[in-house]
Amino acid sequence: MMDTLPPCPNCASAYTYEVDALLTCPECGHEWSAQAAGDDAEVIRDAVGNILADGDTVTVIKDLKVKGSSSVVKVGTKVRGIRLVSGDHDIDCKVPGIGQMGLKSQFVKKVNE
């Protein structure tokens, strides 16, 4: 048995507990297997389901307002050399014309070059 159980992948609650072969979250009721928790916790996918990796090139699929500025990242903006991070915004990158910022993976699409 593991000393520390992983947080819930659904709501990130730290109060998970083990029932037989499943891990359970008391806050949202989500159940998952301990083997699956390690496998898919690292995978970040774009808006259409492609797996993203560090160094990929993506395009923005929706106009995005830049918080604290009047700038907008336009649809079709190509962002090269992304870096995947954990947290609310999955991607750290340098957007042309804007600068360094974080993006959510749900608003980008992987480009096959």
N, C-alpha and C positions, 0 to 999 in steps of 0.2 A: 504494500500500500504506500502511496506517495505521502510525504510529510505535509506538503502544501498542495492544495488543489488549485487548478487554473481558474481564473475568473470566467464568468458567463460570457460566451461569444456574442450573445444577443444583446445584453444590457450592461455588460462589464461589472456586474455585481461580484463582490469578493466573498459573498456568503454561500458559496456552492457546497453541496454535500453529495456523498456517494450513496447510491442505492443499487445494490447488486453490481451489474456491469456498467451502469449509467451514472453520469453526473447530472445533478438537478439544481436548478436555480430557484430558490424560494420566492424571489421577488417577481420574476416574469413567468415562471413555470416551464421554462425551456429545459429540455432533456437532450443530452448528447453523450456519445461514447468517449471514453478517455483516449482511445487511439485516434479518433477523428479530431480531437481538440488540438493535437500536435501537428496534424497533417495540413489542415486548411486554415490555420490561424495566420500563416505567413503569406497566403495568396491574395493579391490585390488585382482586381479585374476592372477593365474599362466599362463604358456604357453599354457596349454590345457583348460583353462577356470574354473578351480576349485577356489573357494573363499578361500583366505588365511586369517589367523588370527594370532595374537600374540601367540608365543609358538609352532607353527607348526614346523614340520620337512620337509625339502625340499631337492631335489637333483638337482645338476647342470646338464643341458641338452646340454651344449656346452662348449668347452675349452674357458676359459676366461683369457686374459692377465691381470696381475695386473699392474695398472698404476704406473710408477715410479720404477718398479722393473723388474727383469728378471723372476720372478715366474709366474706360470700358475696354475689356478684352473682347474683341470681336470674334464672331463665328469664323472658323477656318484658320485661326491663328495657329501656326505651327510652332511647337515648343520642342526643342532638341535637348537631349541629355538629361532626362528627368532623374530624380533621386527619390526612391520610395522611403517613407517614414511612417511611424505609427502615430496615431492620433486622429483628430477630427478631419484634418486635411491630409490625405494619403500621399501627396506628391509635393516635393520641393523642387522648384525650377526657376529659371530666369526667362521671363516672358519678353520677347522683343518689343521695345518701345515702352515697357512698363517697368521692368526690373525684377528683382528677386521677390517671389511670392509663393504661397501654398495654394494648391488646387485640390479639389475633391475628384476622385477617380470617376465618379458618375457623370462628370461634365466633359470628359475627354474620350477620344477614340484613338487607338493605336494606329500608326502609319507604318505600312510595310514598305521599306525602301530597298 
